[in-house]
């Protein structure tokens, strides 16, 4: 385990601020940025990095859920349904992380994220919206006011079984690698399940807090969480998430998709680097 110093805590606070901003903006959790930074940049053991990152995912989820409350972006019905699968996958991932080397999973995850990045770019000009604001969104669909267009966005949820399976896999990978499962859920919900990117990001951010909690308990029980460094990361994430929420409500969806694709490519490369170590 690393030696805790004020300088190290400050570095992790700064990293948490960046991770929180991007995590809140895209609904994917700050862990996707923190784990590679802690593991590759600061030489933290992968389990210690994952434990700290999961606590920041919880913080990101809390900040985004509070910031989006009342704006109807969070699809509560869909989120609670998918959370059943996500939490189950998270618990399994936390247990698996104690028994298996994650190198193979990291490489596979790198391939998956690269494929999803290509899909996101291919859908830059496509939006999952129903033009009639009075149309019935169905049992699991929704509608919300969009600041970018100034109108009401209505959508229906499609391919629910795919969303359910994806949520289970996202929960498993989240705990196994210490990242927010939103990096899988948001692109899939947007590309194949009919959910607009803003709603997918907000709903994912709502879900990843429960996901991360299920996995973080396992790491804490094994003594792999460093509380002081986790606290520094969480404070940074809270600050960054505030900025990400303010910018995200006005940013064009097209550029959010481009940013998501870039993040996925970077994550893919980092996962391959980590898997080969």
Secondary structure, 3 states (H helix, E strand, C coil): CCCCCHHHHHHHHHHHHHHHHHHHHHCCCCHHHHHHHHHHHCCCCHHHHHHHHHHHHHHHHHHHHHHHCCCCCCCHHHHHHHHHHHHHHHHHHHHHCCCCCCHHHHHHHHHHHHHHHHHHHHCCCCCCCECCCCCCCCCCCEEEECCCCCCEEEECCCCHHHHHHHHHHHHHHHHHHCCCCHHHHHHHHHHCCCCCHHHHHHHHHHHHHHHHHHHHHHHHHCCCCCHHHHHHHHHHHHHHHHHHHHHHCCCCHHHHHHHHHHHHHHHHHHHHHHHCC
